[in-house]
Amino acid sequence: MTDIVTISSMLSSIKTASDIAKFFRDTDLSFEKAEQKLKLAELISALADTKMQVAEIQDLISTKDKKIKELEEAIEIKAKLKWEAPYYWLVDKEKDGPFCQQCYDKDSELIHLQGNGEGYWNCKTCKNHYTDSRYKQDFTSVVESKFDPW
C-alpha cells in the first residue's frame, strides 16, 4: 500500500513541476519578477520532493530485489537438497554433506556435520549427534575386580 501512495505522490509532484514549467513557457513579460520567482521556487520544491520520492522508490526496489534473490537461492538449494536419514545431502554434480537435519529444519541453515569416518556424526552448532549404518558402537568390557565384598 505504501508503494502506491509513494508513487502517486511522486506523480503528483511531477505534474506540479510540469504545470509550473508550462506556466513559464506561456508567461507574458507583463508578469512581475516577484511572481516568477515564486513560481520558480515552487518548481524547485516540487522537483526536490520528486527527487526524494524517486530515491525512496529506488531503495524499496533494491530491498525487494535483494529479497527476491534470497528466495531464489533458497529455492535452488531446496531443489538440490536430498534427505537420507538421518541427515541431508546437497546433490548437484557431486554429493556434498552431510548436513544437520535439526539446523536445516529449524533455521534453514546448512551446517556440515563433523564425523569420525565410522558412521558417527556431530553438529558443532546444535550439538546433535547422528549415527548411520556404518556406526559400530564400541563396548568396553568391564574390568574384573579382585575386591570381593562378601
C-alpha positions in Angstrom: 0.0 0.0 0.0 2.9 2.4 0.8 4.3 1.8 -2.6 1.2 3.0 -4.3 1.0 6.1 -2.1 4.7 7.0 -2.7 4.2 6.5 -6.5 1.0 8.6 -6.5 2.7 11.4 -4.5 5.7 11.3 -6.9 3.4 11.6 -9.9 1.6 14.5 -8.3 4.9 16.3 -7.8 5.9 15.7 -11.4 2.6 17.1 -12.6 3.1 20.2 -10.4 6.5 20.7 -11.8 5.3 20.2 -15.3 2.4 22.7 -14.8 4.9 25.3 -13.5 7.2 24.7 -16.4 4.2 25.3 -18.8 3.4 28.4 -16.9 6.9 29.8 -17.6 6.6 28.9 -21.2 3.3 30.7 -21.6 4.2 33.7 -19.4 4.0 37.1 -20.9 6.5 39.8 -20.0 3.8 41.6 -18.1 4.1 39.4 -15.0 6.2 40.8 -12.3 9.5 39.3 -11.5 8.4 38.5 -7.9 5.6 36.2 -9.2 8.1 34.5 -11.5 10.5 33.9 -8.6 7.6 32.5 -6.5 6.7 30.0 -9.3 10.4 29.1 -9.8 10.6 28.4 -6.0 7.6 26.2 -6.3 9.1 24.4 -9.2 12.4 23.8 -7.3 10.4 22.5 -4.3 8.3 20.1 -6.4 11.4 18.8 -8.2 13.2 18.3 -4.8 10.1 16.4 -3.5 10.1 14.2 -6.6 13.8 13.5 -6.3 13.3 12.3 -2.7 10.4 10.1 -3.7 12.4 8.6 -6.5 15.2 7.8 -4.1 12.7 6.1 -1.7 11.3 4.0 -4.6 14.8 3.0 -5.7 15.5 1.9 -2.1 12.3 -0.1 -2.0 13.1 -1.7 -5.3 16.6 -2.6 -4.1 15.2 -4.1 -0.9 12.7 -6.2 -2.9 15.4 -7.3 -5.4 17.5 -8.5 -2.5 14.6 -10.4 -1.0 13.8 -12.0 -4.4 17.4 -13.1 -4.8 17.4 -14.6 -1.3 14.2 -16.5 -2.1 15.6 -17.7 -5.5 18.7 -19.0 -3.8 16.6 -20.8 -1.1 14.6 -22.5 -3.9 17.7 -23.5 -5.7 19.2 -25.1 -2.6 15.9 -26.8 -1.7 15.8 -28.4 -5.2 19.3 -29.8 -4.6 18.8 -30.9 -1.0 18.1 -34.6 -0.5 17.1 -36.3 2.7 18.9 -39.5 3.5 18.1 -40.4 7.1 19.4 -39.2 9.5 20.7 -36.1 7.6 20.6 -34.0 4.5 22.9 -34.0 1.4 23.3 -31.4 -1.3 23.3 -33.2 -4.6 24.4 -31.3 -7.7 27.2 -32.7 -9.8 28.7 -34.1 -6.7 27.3 -35.1 -3.3 28.1 -32.6 -0.6 27.4 -33.1 3.1 26.1 -34.5 5.3 24.2 -31.6 6.8 22.5 -31.4 10.2 18.8 -32.1 10.0 17.8 -30.1 13.1 19.7 -27.0 12.0 18.1 -27.1 8.5 14.6 -28.0 9.6 14.6 -25.4 12.4 16.6 -22.4 10.9 17.1 -23.4 7.2 20.8 -23.4 7.8 23.1 -25.9 6.1 25.6 -26.9 8.8 28.2 -29.5 7.9 28.3 -32.4 10.3 31.7 -33.5 11.7 32.3 -37.2 11.5 34.8 -39.8 12.7 34.7 -41.7 9.4 33.0 -44.6 11.0 29.3 -43.5 10.9 29.3 -41.2 13.9 28.4 -37.5 13.1 28.3 -34.5 15.4 26.9 -31.0 14.7 29.1 -28.3 16.3 26.2 -25.8 16.1 23.2 -27.5 17.8 25.3 -30.3 19.5 23.1 -33.1 18.0 24.7 -36.5 17.3 23.9 -38.8 14.4 24.8 -42.3 13.5 24.4 -44.2 10.3 24.6 -47.8 9.1 28.4 -47.8 9.3 28.4 -47.0 13.0 29.5 -49.8 15.3 29.3 -48.9 19.0 32.5 -49.8 20.9 31.5 -51.6 24.0 34.3 -51.6 26.6 34.5 -54.6 28.8 34.1 -54.3 32.5 37.4 -54.8 34.2 37.1 -57.6 36.7 37.8 -56.5 40.2 39.7 -58.6 42.7 37.7 -57.0 45.5 35.2 -59.3 47.0 32.8 -57.6 49.3 31.5 -61.0 50.8 
